[in-house]
Amino acid sequence: MNWFISPRQLSSLGVLGMNQRNIEYISRHNERRLFPLVDDKLQTKELAEAAGLQVPRLLGVIRYQHQVREIAEVLHSQEAFCIKPSKGSGGKGILVIHDHDDNQYFKPNNQALSLVDIKRHTSNILAGLYSLGGQPDKAIIEDLIHFDEQFIRYSYEGVPDIRIIVFRGFPVMAMMRLSTAASDGKANLHQGAVGVGIDIATGEASHAVQFDRPVTEHPDTDMPLADIRILDWHRLLYMAARCYEMSGLGYLGVDIVLDARHGPMLLELNARPGLAIQIANSQGLKGRLQTIIAIDDLSMTVADRVSFVETRFA
């Protein structure tokens, strides 16, 4: 697909634009009062746990500046951990530590940080440096996610995640985001991560891009991206579909990670998921969204909706 064409041509190809996404899908299907449930990662985690969904283990929450002084007590017994802003977006402010000796804390690239560095970063999170709108925030400390062996060579320093767009409870499009040296080990497409389109019916790779341009191999590991196949894909679709009832949001992005010890875990939800997933899949969203709108049966269960997707979008 040639992406350097006019907006009218893109629309005719079924590509969903930002204005249409905002007006026809986000505004119409997502009640504003529900946004805090997904904009705040701590609330999302609590919501998911209440619904019985697996999430990364919470090690601690830093809510006030005076608590930063005691952070070493929280981190002392943790071999590896992640500190992130509760209201952050786009991977900003996430600090991953894979090892430490109480004096030095090592990032995945083996860069060493001091306890002072850790405290400064946590303090910046609380001040709202990374949060939506710069509002005061909380620092979440989570257990580090461990690489699933099947993807250990498909990502550079960071753990890959899977984004699934869910509309009215139906998973409609998916991609895997693979961190790179360019993205500083973060699964953020705008920073240079690789986006791999995932066939929604099978869990197999269909297309891949970096910086919106097609790629066939991971730029740092040279692994062929077409070989990616997510095992137990049906289980991930089921988890994503359940987030519709859990959140009450009709149009959302569901981010899932595959942990070597615990399997699929819900990482976060997004009430305003981006549109780059269409580039990763080399396919527009509009046709699938319109297919879901045409469904009149409101009694379909989660299993029914997943089965519909696996059949209709095969």
Secondary structure as UniProt FT lines:
FT   HELIX           7..12
FT   TURN            13..14
FT   HELIX           18..20
FT   HELIX           21..26
FT   HELIX           27..29
FT   HELIX           32..34
FT   HELIX           35..39
FT   HELIX           41..50
FT   TURN            51..52
FT   STRAND          58..62
FT   HELIX           65..70
FT   HELIX           71..75
FT   TURN            76..77
FT   STRAND          81..85
FT   TURN            86..87
FT   TURN            90..93
FT   STRAND          95..97
FT   STRAND          99..100
FT   STRAND          104..106
FT   TURN            108..109
FT   STRAND          112..114
FT   HELIX           115..126
FT   TURN            127..128
FT   HELIX           132..134
FT   STRAND          139..143
FT   HELIX           149..151
FT   TURN            152..153
FT   STRAND          161..167
FT   TURN            168..169
FT   STRAND          170..178
FT   TURN            181..185
FT   HELIX           189..191
FT   STRAND          194..198
FT   TURN            200..202
FT   STRAND          204..210
FT   TURN            211..212
FT   STRAND          213..214
FT   TURN            219..221
FT   HELIX           225..227
FT   TURN            231..232
FT   HELIX           233..247
FT   STRAND          251..259
FT   TURN            260..262
FT   STRAND          263..270
FT   HELIX           277..281
FT   HELIX           286..293
FT   TURN            298..299
FT   HELIX           302..312
//
